[in-house]
């Protein structure tokens, strides 16, 4: 069993004696605080904080992190306050302990909502001091190592949480060794039978592969010696969880995955990395599409290496990673290498990237509507297979695989994303939804009047873009619902001879109290969203018997208001007689006044709103038309030509063959009003093959 003396000896290799004494003092304090407490295994509780500190000492973490590791359960389990810790060990250590304590509740025990809210706590704690998450990761690692004593249900819950949250965070921070251990232990606890069978298959395959692995290793070493390159060649094995996920995601058999042989070559300098690449490409033929240069363009977590795939003897694929010793340490330790190699106080690239990532999480958290939406966006960013694209000035932007120009625009800046209207990829105009490939140059074209399109949510992949678009649309929806609610309520009050502006302070106060809201804005929003009927709110201001009968119509000016929508059942267009009704959550829904779907509503006049088209209404309105035609070659093209000649867009087209000679074509087209539609129908009727045209509505 580990002791504080053994740890102190270990720490003497990189910490000052005074700092080691502070760590020892924190240990003694924790030992006293946890006196009498036992772990489920029966060991004294203090063995856990000590083991966490030992894991952190392997990363050469500073003395404050080690003290926080010793004390990380004191606030949670012993009732000692944060203030008391601050008096004893200083505010920095107390803040670290408090940060880690708040993270202990990140569990799936209750519902997803609770877990998501706790993840938000983690983000805030990480943003204040990145060491909080490193202490938490070490704490989780020791818990995973001692998982055997837990009941099966709890074991599976902790394992699932580790695979879903902690392993991806370790990966995002570049801590590969820790990630692999999390994944393998999590996999064994979640799926013990699968892990056991896979482990047995791996051991069996290892014996069959040994001879070929040795042959490839020898030929690589001989070639490098001939080129006077001093290098360490290591055969690399895929870990259990990696094999399992590849089998599932790529639908490959165990044999197919094991047919790939992997090697790592470690050299002394970046220059030697590229010389080594040339030497092995001369030995075995490379698969060009599989070459990746992560030295010139590091991954987001700071990982650097050259990756290539060769076709070796007997046609076997050989994966090779070439890197320096420092890069190898960075690949295994990630952000922890910041402390491992800390020669001065300047943070290294990995540390800066981690801070940048946490900053991005904070931005997402501020924009997210709720904690579940936030965690959904974070999970997208925790599993990035990156693509690397360039700005017009040559700056590299890292994006998740499958990202589009809209993701790129939001990665550059939220304002650029919100104002984005078009893009150029490698100086050629391209759709905003086009998937980006590594190495492309992307230019975003913006317009000051532009705003995010809700349809972008169908193709964006990055959490930042998704949360920014949703935030904008919610904000817009909020303002539009307030505006619509004000207009509806003003009109209802005007029908009763009351001017909203002339209500005195007491009347307003009484109205807000009656409705149970804090402000007029909240009341307007409720009316605009259809949560309250304007008629009912107006009745609260003036009694029913004084109600006037006349109603002034609400004027509709355009087709693009989010809180005014047009019913799809009857598709009203400017010029049609219309009625509106308030729908909860949707605002005002406008129907053609003959629509069957509002027949029942007519019996409740208070739910009906009289609406009218504004004389200068603008926008495009979809309308359905049914065209019966004689079947013949080119009929669709002729119809489309006539429609576009009249400056109308075709949104949808469906063809139904009635018999060998006749067909029915259903079209949805965008028009500006009844006159525009009449002109289109007139042009279509002049086609010889058209038998009959009618407007289709409910």
C-alpha positions in Angstrom: 0.0 0.0 0.0 1.3 3.5 -0.9 2.4 5.7 2.0 2.9 9.5 2.4 6.7 8.9 2.9 7.0 7.0 -0.4 5.1 9.9 -2.1 7.3 12.5 -0.4 10.4 10.6 -1.8 8.8 10.6 -5.3 8.1 14.3 -5.1 11.6 15.2 -4.0 12.7 14.7 -7.7 10.9 17.9 -8.8 9.4 19.8 -5.8 11.1 22.0 -3.1 11.3 20.6 0.5 8.9 23.4 1.7 6.3 22.4 -0.9 6.6 18.7 0.0 6.0 19.7 3.6 2.8 21.5 2.6 1.6 18.4 0.7 2.4 16.3 3.8 0.5 18.8 6.0 -2.6 18.5 3.7 -2.3 14.7 4.0 -2.3 14.8 7.8 -5.2 17.2 7.9 -7.3 14.9 5.5 -6.3 11.8 7.5 -7.7 13.4 10.7 -10.8 14.7 8.9 -11.6 11.2 7.4 -10.7 9.4 10.7 -13.0 6.4 11.1 -14.3 6.5 7.5 -13.8 3.4 5.3 -14.0 2.7 1.6 -16.3 -0.1 0.3 -13.2 -2.3 0.1 -12.7 -1.9 3.9 -9.5 0.2 3.5 -9.2 3.5 5.5 -10.7 6.3 3.4 -7.4 8.3 3.3 -5.9 5.7 0.9 -8.1 7.1 -1.9 -6.9 10.8 -1.7 -3.3 9.5 -1.3 -3.7 7.4 -4.5 -5.1 10.4 -6.4 -2.1 12.5 -5.3 0.2 9.6 -6.5 -1.4 9.7 -10.0 -0.9 13.5 -10.2 2.7 13.2 -9.0 3.3 10.9 -12.0 2.3 14.0 -14.1 4.7 16.2 -12.1 1.7 18.4 -11.0 2.4 21.3 -8.7 2.2 21.2 -4.9 -1.2 23.0 -4.8 -2.8 20.4 -7.1 -1.4 17.6 -4.9 -2.8 19.4 -1.7 -6.2 19.7 -3.4 -6.0 15.9 -4.3 -5.4 15.1 -0.6 -8.3 17.4 0.5 -10.7 16.9 -2.4 -13.4 15.0 -0.4 -13.0 16.9 2.9 -15.8 19.5 2.1 -18.1 16.9 0.7 -17.7 14.1 3.3 -16.6 15.7 6.6 -18.6 18.9 6.9 -15.4 21.1 7.1 -16.2 24.4 5.3 -14.3 26.0 2.4 -13.4 29.0 4.7 -11.6 26.7 7.2 -9.6 25.1 4.3 -8.7 28.7 3.1 -7.5 29.7 6.5 -5.3 26.5 6.8 -3.9 26.2 3.2 -4.7 29.4 1.3 -7.5 30.5 -1.0 -6.1 28.8 -4.2 -6.1 25.3 -2.6 -9.5 26.0 -1.1 -10.9 27.0 -4.5 -9.5 23.9 -6.2 -11.0 21.7 -3.5 -14.3 23.5 -3.8 -14.2 23.1 -7.6 -13.5 19.3 -7.4 -16.2 18.9 -4.7 -18.9 20.4 -7.0 -18.0 17.9 -9.6 -18.5 14.8 -7.5 -22.2 14.9 -8.2 -21.8 14.4 -12.0 -23.7 11.2 -12.0 -26.5 9.5 -14.0 -28.3 8.6 -10.7 -31.4 10.7 -11.4 -32.4 12.1 -14.7 -30.3 13.5 -17.6 -31.2 17.0 -16.6 -29.3 16.7 -13.3 -26.2 15.3 -14.9 -26.3 18.0 -17.5 -26.5 20.8 -14.9 -23.6 19.2 -13.1 -21.6 19.2 -16.3 -22.2 23.0 -16.4 -20.7 23.3 -12.9 -17.7 21.4 -14.2 -17.3 23.9 -17.1 -17.4 26.8 -14.7 -14.8 25.2 -12.3 -12.5 24.4 -15.3 -12.7 27.9 -16.6 -11.5 29.3 -13.2 -8.6 26.8 -13.0 -7.8 24.0 -15.4 -6.2 22.0 -12.6 -9.6 21.3 -11.2 -10.4 18.9 -14.0 -7.0 17.2 -13.8 -7.6 16.5 -10.1 -11.1 15.2 -11.0 -9.7 13.0 -13.8 -7.1 11.5 -11.4 -9.9 10.9 -8.8 -12.0 9.1 -11.4 -9.0 7.0 -12.6 -8.5 5.7 -9.1 -12.2 5.0 -8.7 -12.1 3.0 -11.9 -9.1 1.0 -10.7 -11.0 0.1 -7.5 -14.4 -0.5 -9.2 -14.4 -4.3 -8.5 -16.0 -4.0 -5.1 -19.1 -2.0 -6.4 -22.5 -3.7 -7.0 -23.0 -4.5 -10.7 -25.6 -1.7 -11.3 -23.5 1.0 -9.8 -20.4 -0.4 -11.6 -22.2 0.0 -15.0 -23.4 3.5 -14.2 -19.9 4.7 -13.3 -18.5 3.0 -16.3 -21.0 4.5 -18.7 -20.4 8.0 -17.2 -16.6 7.5 -17.6 -17.0 6.5 -21.3 -19.4 9.3 -22.1 -17.8 12.2 -20.2 -14.4 11.6 -18.7 -12.7 9.6 -21.4 -13.6 12.2 -24.1 -12.4 15.0 -21.8 -9.1 13.2 -21.3 -8.9 12.8 -25.1 -9.7 16.5 -25.6 -6.9 17.5 -23.3 -4.5 15.2 -25.1 -4.1 12.8 -22.2 -4.0 9.6 -24.3 -2.7 7.2 -21.6 -5.4 8.2 -19.2 -8.1 8.0 -22.0 -7.0 4.5 -23.0 -7.2 3.3 -19.3 -10.6 4.9 -18.9 -11.9 3.3 -22.0 -10.5 -0.2 -21.3 -11.7 -0.2 -17.7 -15.1 1.3 -18.6 -15.5 -1.3 -21.4 -14.7 -4.2 -19.1 -17.2 -2.9 -16.5 -20.0 -2.1 -19.0 -19.6 -5.3 -21.1 -17.6 -7.8 -19.1 -18.4 -10.8 -21.4 -17.6 -8.9 -24.6 -14.3 -7.6 -23.1 -13.3 -11.1 -21.9 -13.9 -12.7 -25.3 -12.2 -9.9 -27.1 -9.2 -10.1 -24.8 -8.9 -13.9 -25.4 -9.1 -13.3 -29.2 -6.4 -10.6 -29.0 -4.0 -12.9 -27.0 -4.6 -15.7 -29.5 -4.0 -13.3 -32.5 -0.9 -11.9 -30.9 0.9 -15.3 -31.1 0.0 -15.7 -34.8 1.2 -12.2 -35.6 4.5 -12.2 -33.7 6.6 -13.5 -36.5 5.3 -11.0 -39.1 5.6 -8.0 -36.6 9.2 -8.9 -35.9 10.0 -9.1 -39.7 8.4 -5.7 -40.4 10.1 -4.2 -37.3 13.5 -5.5 -38.5 13.1 -4.3 -42.1 12.2 -0.8 -40.8 15.2 -0.6 -38.5 17.6 -1.9 -41.1 16.4 0.8 -43.6 16.7 3.6 -41.0 20.2 2.4 -40.0 21.2 2.5 -43.7 20.0 6.1 -43.8 22.0 6.9 -40.6 18.8 7.7 -38.7 18.9 7.0 -35.0 15.3 5.9 -34.2 13.3 3.7 -31.8 10.8 1.4 -33.7 7.9 0.1 -31.5 5.2 -2.3 -32.6 1.9 -0.7 -31.5 -1.2 -2.6 -30.4 -4.7 -1.3 -30.6 -6.4 -1.3 -27.2 -9.6 -3.4 -26.5 -12.1 -0.5 -26.6 -10.7 0.9 -29.8 -11.0 -2.6 -31.5 -14.6 -2.9 -30.1 -15.7 0.6 -31.4 -14.1 0.0 -34.8 -15.9 -3.4 -35.2 -19.2 -1.7 -34.3 -18.9 1.6 -36.3 -17.1 0.2 -39.4 -19.0 -3.1 -39.4 -15.7 -5.0 -39.6 -14.8 -8.4 -38.2 -12.1 -8.8 -35.6 -9.8 -10.4 -38.3 -10.2 -7.4 -40.6 -9.1 -5.0 -37.9 -6.2 -7.2 -36.8 -4.9 -7.5 -40.3 -3.5 -4.0 -40.0 0.0 -3.8 -38.4 0.8 -0.6 -36.5 4.2 0.9 -35.6 5.5 4.0 -33.9 8.9 5.5 -34.8 10.4 7.9 -32.3 13.3 10.1 -33.4 15.3 13.1 -32.1 14.1 16.1 -34.1 11.3 17.4 -36.5 13.8 17.4 -39.4 14.5 13.7 -38.8 10.7 12.9 -38.8 10.5 14.0 -42.4 13.7 12.2 -43.4 12.3 9.0 -41.7 9.1 9.4 -43.7 11.1 9.5 -47.0 13.2 6.5 -46.0 10.2 4.2 -45.2 8.3 5.4 -48.3 11.3 4.1 -50.3 11.0 0.8 -48.4 7.3 0.2 -48.8 4.8 1.9 -51.1 2.6 4.4 -49.3 -1.2 4.8 -49.7 -1.2 8.5 -50.6 -4.8 9.2 -49.4 -3.9 8.0 -46.0 -1.0 10.4 -45.3 -1.6 13.0 -42.6 0.8 15.7 -41.4 -0.1 16.6 -37.8 3.3 18.2 -37.2 2.7 21.1 -39.6 -1.0 21.2 -38.5 -1.4 19.9 -34.9 -4.7 18.5 -33.7 -6.8 20.7 -31.4 -5.5 18.9 -28.3 -1.9 19.6 -29.3 -1.2 16.1 -30.7 1.7 16.1 -33.3 2.9 13.3 -35.5 3.2 12.1 -39.1 0.8 9.4 -40.0 1.2 7.2 -43.1 -0.1 3.8 -44.3 2.2 1.5 -46.3 1.6 -1.7 -48.3 4.1 -4.1 -46.8 5.2 -7.7 -47.7 2.3 -10.0 -48.7 0.2 -6.9 -49.3 -0.4 -6.3 -45.5 -1.3 -2.7 -44.5 1.2 -1.1 -42.1 0.2 2.0 -40.1 3.2 4.1 -39.1 3.3 7.1 -36.7 6.6 9.2 -36.8 7.2 11.7 -34.0 9.9 13.1 -31.7 10.3 12.1 -28.0 8.6 15.4 -26.9 5.7 14.8 -29.3 5.3 11.3 -27.9 5.2 12.6 -24.3 2.7 15.2 -25.4 0.6 12.5 -27.2 0.5 10.5 -24.0 0.2 13.2 -21.3 -1.4 16.1 -23.2 -2.0 19.1 -21.0 -0.2 17.3 -18.2 3.0 17.7 -20.2 2.7 21.4 -19.4 3.7 20.5 -15.8 6.0 17.7 -16.9 8.2 20.0 -19.0 7.5 23.2 -17.1 10.8 25.1 -17.3 9.2 28.5 -16.8 5.8 30.0 -16.2 4.9 30.4 -19.9 2.0 28.1 -20.8 2.7 25.8 -23.7 0.5 25.3 -26.8 -1.5 22.5 -25.3 -2.3 24.5 -22.2 -3.4 27.5 -24.4 -5.6 25.2 -26.5 -7.2 23.7 -23.4 -8.0 27.2 -22.1 -9.4 28.1 -25.6 -11.7 25.0 -25.5 -12.9 25.8 -22.0 -13.6 29.4 -23.1 -15.7 28.0 -26.0 -17.6 25.8 -23.5 -18.4 28.9 -21.4 -19.7 30.8 -24.5 -22.0 27.8 -25.4 -23.2 27.6 -21.8 -24.3 31.3 -21.8 -26.2 30.8 -25.1 -27.8 27.4 -24.4 -31.5 27.5 -23.5 -31.2 24.8 -20.9 -28.6 22.4 -19.5 -29.7 19.5 -21.8 -29.1 21.5 -24.9 -25.7 22.6 -23.5 -24.6 19.0 -22.9 -25.8 17.9 -26.3 -23.6 20.6 -27.9 -20.6 19.7 -25.6 -20.8 16.0 -26.6 -20.6 17.1 -30.3 -17.4 18.9 -29.5 -16.0 16.1 -27.3 -15.8 13.7 -30.2 -14.2 15.7 -33.0 -12.6 14.0 -36.0 -11.1 17.2 -37.1 -10.8 18.8 -40.5 -8.4 21.7 -40.9 -9.3 24.6 -43.2 -7.7 28.0 -43.9 -9.0 31.5 -43.6 -8.2 33.9 -46.6 -5.2 35.2 -44.5 -3.8 31.7 -44.0 -5.0 31.1 -40.3 -5.8 27.4 -39.6 -9.3 26.7 -38.2 -10.1 23.3 -36.7 -13.6 22.0 -37.2 -15.3 18.7 -36.5 -15.6 16.2 -39.3 -18.6 16.9 -41.6 -18.4 20.7 -40.8 -19.8 23.2 -43.4 -19.1 26.8 -44.3 -21.6 27.9 -41.6 -19.6 26.0 -38.9 -16.5 27.8 -40.2 -18.2 31.2 -40.1 -19.2 30.7 -36.4 -15.7 29.3 -35.6 -14.2 32.6 -36.9 -16.7 34.7 -34.9 -20.4 34.6 -33.8 -21.1 37.9 -35.6 -19.6 36.5 -38.9 -21.9 33.4 -38.6 -25.0 35.5 -37.9 -24.3 37.8 -40.9 -23.2 35.0 -43.3 -25.0 34.9 -46.7 -22.7 32.9 -49.0 -19.2 31.4 -49.2 -16.3 30.7 -51.5 -14.3 27.4 -51.2 -10.9 27.6 -52.9 -12.1 30.9 -54.5 -15.2 29.3 -56.1 -18.8 30.0 -55.0 -20.2 27.0 -53.1 -23.4 26.2 -51.1 -23.3 27.0 -47.4 -24.2 23.4 -46.7 -21.2 21.9 -48.6 -19.0 19.7 -46.4 -15.5 21.0 -46.0 -12.3 19.0 -46.6 -9.0 19.5 -44.9 -6.7 22.0 -46.7 -9.5 24.1 -48.3 -9.5 27.9 -48.2 -12.8 29.2 -47.1 -14.0 32.8 -47.6 -17.3 33.9 -46.0 -19.4 36.6 -47.6 -21.5 38.6 -45.1 -24.3 41.2 -45.3 -25.2 43.6 -42.5 -28.9 42.9 -42.9 -28.6 39.1 -42.9 -29.6 36.8 -40.1 -29.3 33.0 -39.3 -31.6 30.7 -41.2 -33.4 28.0 -39.1 -32.7 25.5 -41.8 -29.0 25.7 -41.0 -29.7 23.6 -38.0 -30.2 20.7 -40.4 -26.6 20.6 -41.5 -24.3 22.3 -39.0 -22.1 19.9 -37.0 -20.2 22.1 -34.4 -21.7 22.8 -31.0 -20.7 26.5 -31.2 -22.7 27.0 -34.5 -25.7 25.0 -33.2 -25.9 26.9 -29.9 -25.4 30.3 -31.6 -28.1 29.8 -34.2 -30.6 28.5 -31.6 -29.7 31.5 -29.3 -30.4 34.0 -32.1 -33.7 32.3 -33.1 -34.9 32.2 -29.5 -34.0 35.9 -29.1 -35.8 36.7 -32.3 -38.8 34.6 -31.3 -38.9 36.4 -28.0 -38.9 39.9 -29.6 -41.4 38.9 -32.3 -43.8 37.3 -29.7 -43.7 40.5 -27.6 -44.4 42.6 -30.7 -47.3 40.4 -31.8 -48.7 40.3 -28.3 -48.6 44.1 -28.0 -50.5 44.4 -31.3 -53.1 41.8 -30.4 -53.8 43.3 -27.0 -53.8 46.9 -28.1 -56.4 46.0 -30.7 -58.6 44.0 -28.3 -58.5 46.9 -25.8 -59.2 49.5 -28.6 -62.4 47.5 -29.4 -63.5 48.2 -25.8 -62.6 51.9 -26.2 -59.5 51.6 -24.0 -56.0 52.9 -25.0 -53.2 50.7 -23.5 -51.0 53.8 -23.2 -53.6 55.5 -21.0 -53.8 52.8 -18.4 -52.6 54.3 -15.1 -50.0 52.8 -12.8 -52.5 51.1 -10.5 -54.5 49.6 -13.4 -51.3 48.1 -14.9 -50.2 46.8 -11.5 -53.6 45.1 -11.0 -53.6 43.6 -14.5 -50.1 42.2 -14.0 -51.0 40.8 -10.6 -54.2 39.2 -12.0 -52.2 37.5 -14.8 -49.4 36.5 -12.5 -46.5 38.1 -14.4 -43.9 40.6 -13.5 -43.9 43.0 -16.4 -46.0 44.1 -19.4 -43.3 42.6 -21.7 -43.9 39.1 -20.1 -47.7 39.6 -20.6 -47.2 40.6 -24.3 -45.0 37.6 -24.8 -47.6 35.2 -23.3 -50.3 36.7 -25.6 -48.0 36.5 -28.7 -47.0 32.9 -27.9 -50.7 32.0 -27.6 -50.5 31.2 -23.9 -53.1 33.8 -23.2 -56.0 35.0 -25.3 -55.9 38.8 -26.0 -59.7 38.8 -25.6 -59.5 37.3 -22.1 -56.7 39.8 -21.0 -58.8 42.7 -22.3 -61.8 41.4 -20.3 -59.7 41.7 -17.1 -59.2 45.4 -17.8 -62.9 46.1 -18.6 -65.9 43.9 -17.7 -67.6 41.8 -20.3 -70.8 43.9 -20.4 -69.0 47.0 -21.6 -67.3 45.2 -24.4 -67.6 46.8 -27.8 -68.6 44.7 -30.8 -66.5 46.1 -33.5 -63.1 44.6 -34.2 -60.3 46.4 -36.1 -58.4 43.9 -38.1 -54.7 43.1 -37.5 -52.7 43.9 -40.6 -50.3 41.4 -42.1 -47.3 42.9 -43.8 -45.0 40.1 -44.7 -44.5 36.3 -44.9 -41.4 35.9 -42.7 -42.6 36.8 -39.2 -41.7 33.9 -36.9 -44.8 34.5 -34.7 -47.2 34.7 -37.6 -47.5 31.5 -39.6 -49.6 30.5 -42.5 -51.7 27.3 -42.3 -50.4 24.5 -44.6 -53.9 23.0 -44.9 -55.3 25.9 -47.0 -52.1 28.0 -47.8 -53.6 31.5 -47.8 -52.0 34.1 -50.1 -52.4 38.0 -50.3 -55.9 38.8 -51.7 -57.6 35.8 -50.0 -60.2 36.5 -47.3 -58.5 35.3 -44.1 -59.0 34.6 -40.4 -56.5 34.0 -37.6 -56.4 32.0 -34.4 -54.0 32.0 -31.5 -52.2 28.7 -31.1 -50.3 27.9 -27.9 -46.5 28.2 -28.6 -47.0 29.1 -32.3 -48.5 32.6 -32.0 -51.0 33.6 -34.7 -51.9 31.1 -37.3 -53.6 32.5 -40.5 -56.2 30.4 -42.5 -58.3 31.0 -45.5 -61.7 31.9 -44.1 -63.3 28.9 -45.8 -60.9 26.4 -44.4 -62.6 23.4 -42.8 -60.0 23.2 -40.0 -61.3 26.4 -38.4 -65.0 25.4 -38.6 -65.0 24.4 -34.9 -63.2 27.6 -33.8 -65.9 29.7 -35.3 -68.1 28.6 -32.4 -65.6 30.3 -30.0 -65.3 33.9 -31.4 -62.9 34.9 -28.6 -60.3 32.5 -30.1 -60.7 34.0 -33.6 -58.7 37.1 -34.7 -59.9 39.2 -37.6 -56.8 39.8 -39.8 -56.3 41.5 -43.1 -53.6 41.8 -45.7 -51.7 45.1 -45.6 -52.0 47.0 -48.9 -48.2 46.8 -49.3 -47.7 43.2 -48.1 -44.4 41.8 -49.2 -42.9 38.3 -49.4 -43.4 35.0 -51.1 -46.3 32.7 -50.1 -46.5 29.0 -51.0 -49.6 27.8 -52.8 -50.6 24.3 -54.1 -52.0 23.9 -57.6 -53.2 20.7 -59.3 -52.5 20.4 -63.1 -54.1 17.6 -65.2 -52.1 17.0 -68.4 -51.9 14.7 -71.4 -48.8 12.6 -70.8 -45.9 13.4 -73.1 -42.2 14.0 -73.3 -41.0 17.3 -71.8 -44.3 18.4 -70.1 -42.6 19.0 -66.7 -39.9 21.1 -68.4 -42.6 23.2 -70.2 -44.5 23.8 -67.0 -41.3 24.8 -65.1 -40.3 27.2 -67.9 -43.7 28.9 -67.8 -43.6 29.2 -64.0 -40.1 30.7 -63.9 -40.9 33.1 -66.7 -43.5 34.6 -64.2 -40.8 35.0 -61.5 -42.1 32.3 -59.3 -40.1 29.4 -57.6 -41.2 25.8 -57.6 -40.8 24.4 -54.1 -42.2 20.9 -54.7 -43.4 18.8 -57.6 -45.2 15.4 -57.6 -46.4 13.4 -60.6 -49.1 10.8 -60.5 -49.9 8.8 -63.6 -53.7 8.5 -63.8 -53.7 6.1 -66.9 -51.6 5.6 -70.0 -52.6 8.9 -71.5 -53.2 11.3 -68.6 -51.2 12.4 -65.5 -51.9 14.7 -62.5 -49.0 17.0 -61.4 -49.2 18.6 -57.9 -47.0 21.7 -57.6 -46.2 23.9 -54.6 -45.1 27.3 -55.9 -44.1 30.6 -54.3 -46.3 33.6 -55.3 -46.6 37.2 -54.1 -50.5 37.2 -54.2 -53.7 36.2 -56.1 -52.9 38.4 -59.1 -49.5 36.8 -59.5 -51.1 33.3 -59.2 -53.8 34.2 -61.8 -51.1 35.2 -64.3 -49.2 31.9 -63.8 -52.4 29.9 -64.2 -53.2 31.8 -67.4 -49.7 31.1 -68.8 -50.0 27.4 -68.0 -53.5 27.0 -69.5 -52.1 28.2 -72.9 -50.0 24.9 -73.1 -51.7 22.5 -75.5 -51.2 19.4 -73.2 -52.8 21.0 -70.1 -56.4 19.8 -69.6 -57.4 21.4 -66.3 -55.8 23.6 -63.6 -57.2 24.2 -60.1 -55.9 25.6 -56.8 -55.8 22.9 -54.2 -56.9 23.8 -50.6 -58.6 22.2 -47.7 
